[in-house]
Amino acid sequence: MARNPVQFQKGLGLAEFAARYGREDKCHAALIEMRWPDGFVCPRCGERKHGYASARRIFQCSACRTQTTAKAGTIFHKSRTPLTKWFLAIYLLTQSKNDIAALELARQLGVKWDTAWLIKQKLMETMRQRNRAYKLKGEVQLDDAYLGGEKPGKRGRGAANKIPFVIAIETRKDKPVYTQLRCVSSFTSQEIKTYAAQNIVSGACVTSDGLACFAAVTEAGMKHRPIMTGSGRPAVSDFKWVNTGLGNIKSAITGTCRSCRPQHAARYLAAYEYRFNRRFELDKMVERLAAVAAKTPPRPRQTFRSAEMSG
């Protein structure tokens, strides 16, 4: 049997990563290039003429005299962690299909758990923001799913401790291309209509099971193909890629990270979505995520609302 070229692609080897980003000066130069690919631009007035103090790595605008650094105003803002460790975290988070737990990340980076946890949350938030720029189109499989719910209590939909989310997969020639994993407050017609309007291109053909709320995609301009099976579940072949995706998600989040708090669930799902949708070019994922991080506004620790233990 022929090997799947996507699964067996080379990716970015650790030695090659170290050659590119193994020193602080290389990471800093890469960050400058990612943030200002056409040359420095003053974040305050837009002037290009500037001075540069190499010892302190500070840019000074020749017009308004504003001083800034490559990290200022980005996801790396005010971080005392060296860029080499930030880039290594990006490498570990993007090159592993099954995610990496914060405790393991702390060991790999040689930092405290709290630092590794915060770095991971910031990078996953960067992924989440980037994911929102894309919509699914064409043939789309849609299903309801949950994270959590292991504690005793009510079973089924609406059970306590469960985090509801929708999984959608765009397919071409019966092959998965892109996916979306988005948290919802509940499975109601209004929630599904809002989700579809924001995340699926009008005119797409959405296949779902018999859950009534999914019919609301038609109100957002999509075609709807419900597969009704009475009290049973849809045939496996009808939702093959959704089922496969859910299995992989649970392996990544529950199997690797063990758990995640509800307030962080959207970011863990976003990290899986980001990796899946960019799996075709593994060797470019570090550069791509670092470039997005260089254009993402700062996110102070307080915005994550918790330092409680989670993957």
N, C-alpha and C positions, 0 to 999 in steps of 0.2 A: 504494500500500500504506500502511495506517495505521501511524503511528509507535508504537513501544513506549513507553508512558507512563513506565515505570520508567527506561528508558535515556535518555529525553529530558526527564527532570524537571529543574527549575531548579537544585536544590542550593543550596549556600551560597556566594555570590559573594565574591571577595576583598575588595571594598569593604565589603560588609556585615559580613564577619568582622572587618575592621579597626575598624569602628564599634563592634562589641560588645567586642572583646578587644584593641584596639590600644594600650591604655595599661595600665601596671602596676596602677594603682588599680582599674581595671575588672576585670582578671583576678582580683585579690585579693578584690574584693567578690563576684564570681561564685563563686570557690572557697569562700568562707564560706557562701554560700547553698546550694551543692551539698553541703557537708559537714554543715551544720546547718540544714536547711530549716525547722525549727520553732524555731530559736533555739539559741544556744550551750548545749552540754552538756559539763560537765567530763569529760574522758576518764578521770580517776582515780576520782571519787566519784559522778558523775552529777548533781551540783548544777547548776542553771541560773543562779543569781545570780552575777554576775561583774563585774569591772572591765575596762576596756580602755585600753591605752596606745597611742594612734593613731600616735605618732611611731615606735614600735618594732613596732607591729602585734602586740602581745602581749595575750592574754587571761589574767586571773587569777581563779581560782575564789574566791568569797567564803567558801566553807566550809572547804576544805582548803588554800587559798592556792597551789595548783598553778598554774604559769605554762605556757602553751602557745601555739602559733601555728596558723594555718589549715593550714600545710604539715606540721607535726609529726605523725608517725604515719601519713603518707600516702605515696604513691609519689613525692611531691615532697620528702620528708624530707631536710633538710640540703643540698639542692641550692643551689648558688650561682648557677645559671642563672636569669635573670629569668623570671617566670611568663609574660610576653609571648612568650618564645621557646618555652616549654613548650606554650603554647596554639597557637602557630604550627605546632609539630611535630605536634600532634594534628590540626590542620587538614590539613596536607600528607599525613599518614599515612592519614587517613580519606576524603579527597575524591578520591584517585587510585586508579582501579581496578587499575592495574598496580604498586602499591607505589612506594616511593621509596628509592633507594640511600642508604646512610649518608653517602657522600661528597657527594652532591647535597644531602642534608639539611643537612650542615655548611655548605655554601655558602649555602643559603637562610636558615639561622639566623644565620650570621655567627659560628660557633663552631668550635673545633678538631674534627677528625674523631673523636677519642676521646670528646668530650662528646656529639656527635651520635649516635655509635654507642650509647652507654650510654642516652641518652634514648630512642632507638628500641627498644632491648631491653626497657627498663622498660615502655614503653607496649604493646609486643607481649605481654609477660608479663601485663599487666593485661587485655588482650584474651583471652588464653588462659584465665585464671582465670574470666572472665565467661562464656566459651563453655561451660564445664563445667556451668553451671547449667541447660542446656537439653537436652532429649532429642528425637529424631526420632520420628514416629508415622505411622500409616496406611501408605501405599505408599512403600517405600524401595528405592532402587537401591544396591547395594553392590559394590565392586570393589577389587582390590588394585592398588597403584601404588608407584612408587619415585621418589626424588630422587637425583640424582648417578649414579655408575656410568660416568662418561666415561673413566676411566683404563683402560689395557689390563688384561686378565685374564679370568676366567671370565665367560661370558655367561649371560643368562637369570636366573631366580629364584635367589637365593643368591649372585649375583655380588658381588665385593668392591667396596667404596666406595659401595654403594647404601644408601639410607635407606628402609626399607619403611614404608608407611603405608596406611591404609584411607581410601577416599573413599566417603561415603554421601550420597545426596541424597533428601530427602523430596519427593514429587511430589503434586500435586493436579490432576486433570483433565489429566494428561500435561504439566504445567508444573512447573518446579522452584520450590520454595518455600524450603527451608532445606538447608544442607549441613553435613557434618562432615568434618574432615581430621585424623586422629589417628595418630600414630606408633605402631608396634607393634614388638616385638623380632623377630618372625618371623610367618609365616603358618601357624600351627598351630591346631588345634581349640580348645585351651585359651585361646589369645590372642584368638581371635574370640569365643568364649563370654564371656570377661571384658569385652571391648569392648562387645558387644551388651547385656549385662546392665547396664552402667553408662551407656550412651548411647542406647538405643532403648527405647521404651515397649513393655511386654509386650503381645502381640497384634498387633503390626505385621506387615505382609506384606513380607518381604524378598526381592527378586529379585537373583540373583547368577549368575555364570557357573559352569562346572563344577568350579571349584577345591574340592577335598574339604573343606577346613577350614570353608568357609562354612555347611555343614550344621549346624555347632555352634550356630547362632542358635536352633535349635529347643530346645536345652537351656536357653536363656535365656528361653523363653516366646514366641518369635516363630514365625510361619509362614514357610516357606521355599519359594521357587519357583525352582529351578535351571533355567537354560537351557543344555542340552547341545548342543554342535555337533561332537562328535567331536574331531578334532585341530585344527579351525578355531576362529576367534573368534566370539563371539555376533554376531548381526546388529546393524548400527549402530543401527537403530530401537529395539532392546531396551534399549540402554544409551546413548541419545542424550545425555542430560544428564550422565551420568558422563564420557563422552568429551569433551563440550564443556567441562566443568569442569576436566578434566585439562589440556586445551590452554591454558585461561586461567591455570591455576596455574603451568604451566611458563613461560608468557610473563611472568608477574609476578615469579617468583623467579629463574629462569634468565635470562630476557631482560632484566629491569630490574636485579636485584641481582647477576647473573652467577653467584653461588654463595653457599652458606651452610654453615657447619660443622655436622657431625652433632649436636653438643650444643646447637645453636641452632635446628635444623630445626623442632621442635614449635612454636616461637614464630612462625616465618615462615608456617607453615601456618595457625596460629591467626589471624594478621593477615588472611590472605585469607578465612578462614571468617567472621571478625567482619564484614568489609566486605560480603561477599556476603549474609549473613543480615540486614543492616540497610540494604540498598540501596534499600528502598522509601521511606525518608525521609532523603535525603542531607543536607538542611538541618539535621537534628537530631543528626547523628552527632558533631559536635564537643562539643556540650553533654553528650551521653550518655556519651561516653568520658571526658570530664573529670570527670563526676560519679562514674563508677566508679573512676577514678584517685584521687579524693578519699576513697574508702572502702577503698582497697587498701593493706595494710600495706607498710612500706618494704622495698625490695629492694636491699641493698648491692651494689656492683660485684662483690665476691667471689663472690656467689651465681651469677653468670653464667659463672664459671669460666674465662673467656678474653677477651682483648682482641685476639685474632688477627683479621686482616683478613677481613671478610665483609660482605655487603650489609646 
